[in-house]
Amino acid sequence: MGRKVPVAERALVARINRVLAKSDEGLRRCRDGSRAFSELGRYYTVNFNRNLIVRKDHDLEELGRELNVLADFETLTAG
């Protein structure tokens, strides 16, 4: 199998947010060491209309694949 194309974390977050915006949702990131980090995880989804947290503790690469914004030949890289 060939090499995977690297996709930066920031680029993947932007792709995910473009898809989630269609349903008035957005992906948010907790800062390391913040009070909410232990409860929400690094990434969580917010619904802007209902003003609530939809889902906590996302795995960014897994979410990208679920939403079909990360192709099979791509892989998440730091940075």
Buried (B, 14 or more C-beta within 10 A) or exposed (E): EEEEEEBEBEBBBEBBBEBBEEEEBBBBBBEEEEEEEEEBBBBBBBBEEEEEBEBEEBEBBEBBBEBEBBEEEBEBEEE
